[in-house]
Amino acid sequence: AKVFDIFAAPEYLFANSASLHFVDVATKDRILEKIKAMTKRYPGILLFPGTIAWKKPMQENRRVFDKDRSKKAYKRLAGMTRRYSSGAGNYKQHKDRLDTALKNNDEVYYAQNTAYVMRAGEVALKYHKMADGGEVFREDRADAMVIWVPGSRKGSFQLDGLKIGLEICAERNAKMLQQWKVGEVDVQVIISASIPATPDTALIKDGGYLLHADANHPPAAYRRNAASSQPVASKYSFPSLGGTVSYYGLDFTK
């Protein structure tokens, strides 16, 4: 039998502030180095450290190189429009915002909300959120616009013989793992800011588990039993950082 720990924290655990989330690239990189060092100290933990909301200039002109990320932003937004047609209006809104900013020659930022899942100093999954949660609108200034850009890689991976899936906040309502036809997973992790887990529509196998870490809901775990999902009682819980940390034992041998 193999034993390892999963630690999941809510969305936006690393943010600029409670109201303005997106940090610059240098800050994001410093956070990642701290997370990497932590997982090297505790190599038995698979860490879902919430998300880092970050941004970088859409267009950069440096002495060494010129970079225009607008083509990539358009491609990502168009790709998600095709894959998740129910959210097409949101993706179009961001494309229209980008059109306006470029036309007005405004300062524009390319922004993503990213979960870096790590174990033992290695990235097991780098996952950019794909369902729009209205993350960027408060970030705009009079002379600068922040454009949210979705990811393009499905949120699932294999580890120690288990198939693990990830959804971030609004992606639970969008059923993003289903959109990508991932198939049922052994463990589904939801990290979020303000949504319920809705365990009965999760994409977990019979005998699999759903873990939910949310900023406004208590921690929760569920085990799939036939067609329904039953809550799993935590082995212990304790208050921390204004919320609650709960520990669950997930047994796949039953």
Phi, psi and chi 1 to 4 in degrees:
 res  aa     phi    psi   chi1   chi2   chi3   chi4
   1 ALA       -  141.0      -      -      -      -
   2 LYS  -106.9  139.8  -68.5 -175.5  177.9  178.9
   3 VAL  -125.6  129.6  175.4      -      -      -
   4 PHE  -147.6  161.2   66.5   90.5      -      -
   5 ASP  -103.3  142.9  -67.3  -43.3      -      -
   6 ILE  -114.3  126.4  -62.2  174.8      -      -
   7 PHE  -116.3  121.6 -170.4  100.8      -      -
   8 ALA  -120.3  130.3      -      -      -      -
   9 ALA  -116.2  159.2      -      -      -      -
  10 PRO   -67.6  163.4  -20.3   32.4      -      -
  11 GLU   -57.3  148.5 -176.5 -177.1   26.4      -
  12 TYR    62.9   25.5  -62.8  128.5      -      -
  13 LEU   -58.4  -36.9 -178.0   63.5      -      -
  14 PHE  -107.6  107.9  -61.0   97.9      -      -
  15 ALA  -146.1  159.2      -      -      -      -
  16 ASN   -63.4  -42.6 -166.2   28.5      -      -
  17 SER  -162.3 -179.9   70.7      -      -      -
  18 ALA   -67.3  -27.4      -      -      -      -
  19 SER  -104.9  -34.7   57.0      -      -      -
  20 LEU  -113.2  113.5  -61.3  176.1      -      -
  21 HIS   -90.8  -33.1  -67.9  148.8      -      -
  22 PHE   -83.2  126.3  -70.1   78.1      -      -
  23 VAL  -100.9  167.9  -59.0      -      -      -
  24 ASP   -82.3  172.6   58.5   28.5      -      -
  25 VAL   -64.7  -38.9  170.9      -      -      -
  26 ALA   -62.3  -41.0      -      -      -      -
  27 THR   -65.9  -43.5  -58.4      -      -      -
  28 LYS   -57.8  -43.9  179.3 -158.3   71.0  170.1
  29 ASP   -65.8  -37.0  -69.6  -16.2      -      -
  30 ARG   -64.7  -40.9  -73.6 -163.7  -62.1  -87.2
  31 ILE   -61.5  -43.9  -67.8  168.8      -      -
  32 LEU   -63.3  -37.7  -73.3  176.5      -      -
  33 GLU   -64.3  -39.0  -74.5  -56.7  -49.2      -
  34 LYS   -64.9  -43.7  -64.2  -74.3 -171.7 -178.9
  35 ILE   -63.4  -44.3  -65.7  171.2      -      -
  36 LYS   -59.7  -44.4 -177.8  179.8  -69.9 -173.6
  37 ALA   -63.1  -38.4      -      -      -      -
  38 MET   -63.3  -42.8 -171.7 -173.7  -53.5      -
  39 THR   -73.1  -23.1   61.0      -      -      -
  40 LYS   -71.0  -34.3  -75.1 -178.9  177.4  178.8
  41 ARG   -70.9  -31.4  -72.6 -178.0   62.4 -164.3
  42 TYR  -125.8   72.8  -57.1   98.8      -      -
  43 PRO   -68.7  -13.1   24.9  -34.6      -      -
  44 GLY   -83.5   -0.8      -      -      -      -
  45 ILE  -102.8  128.1  -66.8  177.3      -      -
  46 LEU   -90.6  113.4  174.5   64.3      -      -
  47 LEU  -104.1  120.6 -177.9   62.2      -      -
  48 PHE  -102.7   89.3  -69.9   77.2      -      -
  49 PRO   -85.1   50.1   32.8  -33.6      -      -
  50 GLY    63.5 -146.2      -      -      -      -
  51 THR  -130.3  158.7   63.2      -      -      -
  52 ILE  -113.7  117.4  -54.5  173.7      -      -
  53 ALA   -89.0  124.6      -      -      -      -
  54 TRP  -144.2  162.3   59.1  -78.2      -      -
  55 LYS  -146.7  156.6   62.5 -175.3  179.1 -178.2
  56 LYS  -146.4  159.6   56.5 -171.8  174.1 -176.5
  57 PRO   -58.6  138.6  -25.1   35.4      -      -
  58 MET   -65.7  -36.2 -172.6   70.3   70.8      -
  59 GLN  -130.2  127.7  -62.6  167.7  -39.4      -
  60 GLU  -123.1  134.0  -72.5 -172.7   81.7      -
  61 ASN  -122.1  105.4  -58.7  109.4      -      -
  62 ARG  -119.6  169.4  -60.1 -175.8 -173.2  177.9
  63 ARG   -64.1  -36.5 -178.5 -177.7  -59.4  176.8
  64 VAL   -83.0  -38.0 -179.8      -      -      -
  65 PHE  -155.8  157.6   72.3   95.3      -      -
  66 ASP  -110.4  138.0  -68.2  -20.9      -      -
  67 LYS  -135.1  125.4 -170.1   77.4  172.4 -179.5
  68 ASP  -121.0  109.6 -175.7  -10.6      -      -
  69 ARG   -94.2    3.3  -60.9 -178.9  173.2   92.3
  70 SER   -65.6  -37.5   58.8      -      -      -
  71 LYS   -61.8  -42.6 -175.9  176.3  179.7 -179.7
  72 LYS   -65.0  -39.6 -178.0  178.0 -179.7 -179.6
  73 ALA   -62.9  -46.1      -      -      -      -
  74 TYR   -59.4  -43.5  -78.2  122.0      -      -
  75 LYS   -63.6  -43.1 -177.1  178.1  179.3 -179.7
  76 ARG   -64.2  -45.0  -69.1  -81.5 -178.0   88.0
  77 LEU   -65.1  -40.8  -71.1  162.3      -      -
  78 ALA   -67.4  -38.9      -      -      -      -
  79 GLY   -63.2  -41.4      -      -      -      -
  80 MET   -73.4  -27.3  -78.3  -52.1  -59.9      -
  81 THR   -61.5  -41.1  -59.5      -      -      -
  82 ARG   -70.6  -39.4  -69.0 -169.7  -63.4  -89.6
  83 ARG   -77.6  -38.9 -179.7  169.3  -66.5  -79.6
  84 TYR  -125.8   78.7  176.9   45.2      -      -
  85 SER   -63.8  -26.7   57.7      -      -      -
  86 SER   -64.6  -24.5  -62.5      -      -      -
  87 GLY  -100.4   15.0      -      -      -      -
  88 ALA   -57.5  -38.2      -      -      -      -
  89 GLY   -62.1  -37.8      -      -      -      -
  90 ASN   -67.2  -43.4  -69.2  -23.1      -      -
  91 TYR   -66.1  -37.8  -58.4  121.0      -      -
  92 LYS   -63.4  -38.3 -177.8  179.7 -176.1  -57.5
  93 GLN   -58.7  -42.2 -178.2  180.0   21.8      -
  94 HIS   -70.4  -36.3  -70.9  -68.4      -      -
  95 LYS   -63.5  -42.0  -75.3 -166.0  -72.2 -174.9
  96 ASP   -64.6  -40.0  -69.3  -15.1      -      -
  97 ARG   -62.0  -40.8  -79.6  161.8   45.7   83.6
  98 LEU   -65.7  -42.4  180.0   54.2      -      -
  99 ASP   -56.0  -47.4  -73.9  -21.6      -      -
 100 THR   -63.0  -44.9  -61.0      -      -      -
 101 ALA   -63.6  -44.4      -      -      -      -
 102 LEU   -67.1  -38.4  -65.2  176.4      -      -
 103 LYS   -63.1  -39.0 -177.9  178.3  178.9 -179.5
 104 ASN   -84.2   -1.2  -65.6  -21.7      -      -
 105 ASN    58.2   35.8 -158.0   28.9      -      -
 106 ASP   -77.8  161.1  -69.8  -23.3      -      -
 107 GLU   -70.1  131.6 -175.3  178.2    2.7      -
 108 VAL  -129.4  141.9 -167.5      -      -      -
 109 TYR  -119.3  143.5  -72.6   90.3      -      -
 110 TYR   -97.0  117.1  178.5  110.2      -      -
 111 ALA  -124.1  141.9      -      -      -      -
 112 GLN  -139.6  156.4  -65.8 -167.5  -62.9      -
 113 ASN  -116.6  111.3 -173.3   10.9      -      -
 114 THR  -123.6  135.7  -51.4      -      -      -
 115 ALA  -103.5  122.0      -      -      -      -
 116 TYR  -105.8   98.3  -65.4   88.3      -      -
 117 VAL   -84.0  124.6 -176.2      -      -      -
 118 MET  -130.7  152.6  -70.4 -166.9 -169.7      -
 119 ARG  -148.0  132.0 -174.1  168.5   77.9  161.4
 120 ALA    53.3   40.0      -      -      -      -
 121 GLY    80.9    0.9      -      -      -      -
 122 GLU  -112.7  145.4  -59.5  -66.4  -29.7      -
 123 VAL   -83.1  115.1  176.7      -      -      -
 124 ALA   -81.6  -30.7      -      -      -      -
 125 LEU  -157.4  126.4  176.5   68.3      -      -
 126 LYS  -107.5  109.6  177.1 -178.3  176.3 -178.6
 127 TYR  -126.3  118.5 -178.9   71.3      -      -
 128 HIS   -91.4  128.2  -55.8  -60.0      -      -
 129 LYS   -55.8  140.4 -174.4  176.6  179.9 -179.3
 130 MET  -115.8  -18.9  -70.9 -174.6  -81.4      -
 131 ALA   -98.1  125.9      -      -      -      -
 132 ASP   -67.3  126.3  179.3   23.1      -      -
 133 GLY  -111.6   19.5      -      -      -      -
 134 GLY    67.1   35.5      -      -      -      -
 135 GLU   -69.7  -28.9   -1.3 -105.0  -39.3      -
 136 VAL  -104.1  -12.2  -61.2      -      -      -
 137 PHE   -62.8  -31.6  -59.3  116.8      -      -
 138 ARG   -75.6  -10.3  -70.4  174.2  -66.6 -177.6
 139 GLU   -85.0  -16.4  -50.0  -79.3  -23.5      -
 140 ASP   -64.2  145.2  -72.8  -11.4      -      -
 141 ARG  -118.6  174.1  -56.4 -166.8  -50.6  -92.2
 142 ALA   -60.0  -34.4      -      -      -      -
 143 ASP  -113.7   12.4   59.4  -17.0      -      -
 144 ALA  -149.1  135.0      -      -      -      -
 145 MET  -118.3  138.7 -174.6  174.9  -70.6      -
 146 VAL  -106.9  121.7 -179.2      -      -      -
 147 ILE  -105.5  120.5  -55.5  -62.3      -      -
 148 TRP   -77.9  130.4  175.7   76.7      -      -
 149 VAL  -119.7  122.1 -179.3      -      -      -
 150 PRO   -73.7  161.5   28.6  -35.0      -      -
 151 GLY   -77.8 -178.7      -      -      -      -
 152 SER  -140.4   18.5   60.9      -      -      -
 153 ARG  -128.0  131.8 -173.4  173.2  -61.5  172.6
 154 LYS   -64.3  151.6   62.4 -174.8  178.8 -178.1
 155 GLY   -93.4   59.8      -      -      -      -
 156 SER  -144.8  153.3   67.7      -      -      -
 157 PHE  -160.1  166.2   61.2  100.8      -      -
 158 GLN  -105.3  138.9  -63.4  -84.9  -13.8      -
 159 LEU  -150.1  124.2 -176.6   70.4      -      -
 160 ASP    50.2   41.2  -69.1   -4.4      -      -
 161 GLY    80.6    1.7      -      -      -      -
 162 LEU  -109.0  140.8  -63.9  175.7      -      -
 163 LYS   -94.7  123.6 -173.1  175.7 -178.7 -179.9
 164 ILE  -119.9  134.8  -60.0  172.6      -      -
 165 GLY  -122.0  151.2      -      -      -      -
 166 LEU  -130.9  136.1  170.7   66.3      -      -
 167 GLU  -131.1  145.1  -71.3  176.6  -27.1      -
 168 ILE  -113.4  113.5  -57.7  175.0      -      -
 169 CYS    46.4 -106.8 -153.7      -      -      -
 170 ALA   -56.8  -19.7      -      -      -      -
 171 GLU   -67.0  -22.6  -64.9 -175.4  -20.9      -
 172 ARG   -64.6  -45.5  177.8   78.6  -72.2  -93.0
 173 ASN   -66.9  -33.4  -64.4  -29.5      -      -
 174 ALA   -78.4  -11.8      -      -      -      -
 175 LYS    51.7   56.5  -61.6 -178.2  178.3   63.7
 176 MET   -62.7  -35.3 -165.1   56.8   68.1      -
 177 LEU   -63.0  -36.7  -70.3  176.2      -      -
 178 GLN   -67.2  -37.5  -78.7   95.3  -34.6      -
 179 GLN   -59.0  -35.5  -60.8  -68.1  -25.5      -
 180 TRP   -90.3    3.4  -78.5   86.1      -      -
 181 LYS    52.2   47.6  -62.6  179.5  172.9   56.8
 182 VAL   -69.7  -30.8  165.5      -      -      -
 183 GLY    87.0  168.5      -      -      -      -
 184 GLU   -66.6  145.8  -68.2 -176.9  -28.6      -
 185 VAL  -116.9  161.0  -62.4      -      -      -
 186 ASP   -77.5  -39.1  -64.4  -68.0      -      -
 187 VAL  -133.6  126.2 -179.6      -      -      -
 188 GLN  -114.2  126.3 -178.4  171.3  -17.8      -
 189 VAL  -111.0  129.4  178.1      -      -      -
 190 ILE  -116.1  119.8  -58.9  169.1      -      -
 191 ILE  -112.6  129.2   53.5  178.2      -      -
 192 SER  -150.9  170.1   54.9      -      -      -
 193 ALA  -104.4  -29.0      -      -      -      -
 194 SER  -164.4   33.8   58.7      -      -      -
 195 ILE  -126.2  151.8   64.5  159.1      -      -
 196 PRO   -74.3  163.3   26.1  -33.3      -      -
 197 ALA   -76.5  -28.5      -      -      -      -
 198 THR    43.0   63.2   56.9      -      -      -
 199 PRO   -64.2  -28.1   22.7  -33.6      -      -
 200 ASP   -70.3  -16.5  -74.5  -19.6      -      -
 201 THR  -104.2    8.8   59.4      -      -      -
 202 ALA   -70.1  161.2      -      -      -      -
 203 LEU  -100.4   49.2 -162.1   64.0      -      -
 204 ILE  -104.6  147.9   45.9  179.1      -      -
 205 LYS   -69.4  162.4  -61.6  175.7 -179.5  177.0
 206 ASP   -60.9  124.9 -169.7   19.3      -      -
 207 GLY    89.6   -3.4      -      -      -      -
 208 GLY   -87.8  177.2      -      -      -      -
 209 TYR  -128.4  148.7  -69.4   89.6      -      -
 210 LEU  -116.0  130.0  171.2   68.6      -      -
 211 LEU  -116.3  136.0  -52.8  178.5      -      -
 212 HIS  -129.6  119.3 -175.5 -146.9      -      -
 213 ALA  -119.2  116.0      -      -      -      -
 214 ASP  -134.2  148.5 -175.8  -89.9      -      -
 215 ALA   -73.1  -21.4      -      -      -      -
 216 ASN  -124.1   -0.9  -70.5  -74.2      -      -
 217 HIS  -120.9  148.8  -67.1   83.5      -      -
 218 PRO   -62.2  152.2  -19.8   31.3      -      -
 219 PRO   -56.2  148.1  -18.1   29.5      -      -
 220 ALA  -150.9  151.6      -      -      -      -
 221 ALA  -137.6  145.1      -      -      -      -
 222 TYR  -135.9  147.7  -57.7   86.1      -      -
 223 ARG  -117.7  132.1 -172.9  172.5 -169.9  -90.6
 224 ARG   -78.6  127.8  176.8   62.7   53.4   80.8
 225 ASN  -129.6  102.4 -177.8    9.5      -      -
 226 ALA    60.4 -120.6      -      -      -      -
 227 ALA   -91.6   -8.4      -      -      -      -
 228 SER  -119.0  164.8   64.6      -      -      -
 229 SER  -117.8  127.9  -62.5      -      -      -
 230 GLN  -106.0  138.2  -54.8  -60.4  -39.1      -
 231 PRO   -61.4  144.2  -17.9   29.4      -      -
 232 VAL  -105.7  129.2  176.4      -      -      -
 233 ALA   -73.9  136.9      -      -      -      -
 234 SER   -71.0  146.3   63.1      -      -      -
 235 LYS   -74.5  -34.2  -65.8 -162.4  171.4 -177.0
 236 TYR  -163.3  157.6   50.2   85.6      -      -
 237 SER  -138.6  153.9  -62.9      -      -      -
 238 PHE  -152.1  150.0   56.3   90.5      -      -
 239 PRO   -73.0  145.3   25.9  -32.9      -      -
 240 SER  -162.2  134.6  178.6      -      -      -
 241 LEU    51.4   38.9  -62.1  175.1      -      -
 242 GLY    80.6    2.4      -      -      -      -
 243 GLY  -132.2 -148.6      -      -      -      -
 244 THR  -134.7  138.3  -57.9      -      -      -
 245 VAL  -107.7  127.4  173.9      -      -      -
 246 SER  -123.0  144.7  -65.9      -      -      -
 247 TYR  -114.2  132.0  177.3   82.4      -      -
 248 TYR  -125.3  146.7  -56.3   87.5      -      -
 249 GLY  -102.8  119.2      -      -      -      -
 250 LEU  -105.0  116.3  -49.1 -176.7      -      -
 251 ASP  -110.2  114.8 -170.9  -12.7      -      -
 252 PHE   -95.4    4.1  -70.4   92.1      -      -
 253 THR   -90.3  -11.3   63.5      -      -      -
 254 LYS   -73.3      -  -66.1  179.4 -179.0  177.8
